[in-house]
Structures are given as structure tokens and as C-alpha cells.
């Protein structure tokens, strides 16, 4: 019976770790997205394809932004 008790504890611990990792990832993603919305690229955005855009700075150099 002690083995079943320890297996249950290990299972609960693993479940708790998975839940904590998922919550941490969700929180990190939300913080990153809110910070990314505040960043404005220099220059103008030129649409190349519907999902990609190029940012052209004043010096004419183009940087790809996704």
C-alpha cells in the first residue's frame, strides 16, 4: 500500500509541475505580447505578402519584421 501512496504523490507532483509550467508560459506570452504592441518600428512598413512586412528606415535599409 505504501507504493500506491507514493505513486499517487508522484503523479500529483508531476501534474502540479505541468500546470505551473503551462501557467508560466501563458503569463510570459501575455506580457511579451503587451510589450510588443508598444514597440513601433522606425520608418514605414511596406507590405510584401499578407503575413510579412518590411520596415524601411530613413537610410533606405530594410529590416524584415514578423
N, C-alpha and C positions, 0 to 999 in steps of 0.2 A: 504493500500500500504506500510505502514511502516513495517508491519510484513514480507512481501515478501523481502523487502530490508534487514532486519535483518537476515532472514533465508539464504539469499544469502551470506551475510558476514560470518555467522557462518559456512556455507558449505565450503566457500573458506578457512577459517581459519583451519578447520579440514583437508582439502586437503593439505594445506601447512604443517601442522604438520606431516601428514603421509609421505609426500615427504621428509621432513627433517629427520625423523626417519629412513627411508629407506636409504637415502644418508649416514647418520652417521653410520649405520650398515655396509654398503658396505665399507666405508673407514676404519672402525675398522677391518673388516675382512681382507682387503688387507694388512694393517700394521701388523696384527698378523701373517699372512702367511709369510710375508717377514722376520719377526723376527724369526719365527720357522725354516726357511730354514738355518739360521745362526747357530742354535744350533746343536752341534754334540754330540751324546751320548758317554760316556766313554765305553771302551771295544769293543766288536764285536757284530754285530747283527746276531741273529740266526732266520731264517725263520721257523715259526711253521705252519702257514696257509698262503695262499696268501695275506690276508689282515692284519694279525697280525705278530708282530716280538718281540722277546725277546732280551733285551740288557744285556749281561753278563759282569759284571765289573771284574776287576782283582782279587777281593776277592772271586769270584765264585757266588756271589749273583745275582739273575736275577730279572730285573725290566721289566715290560710289557710296551711297548711303542706303541702307535697307530698312 
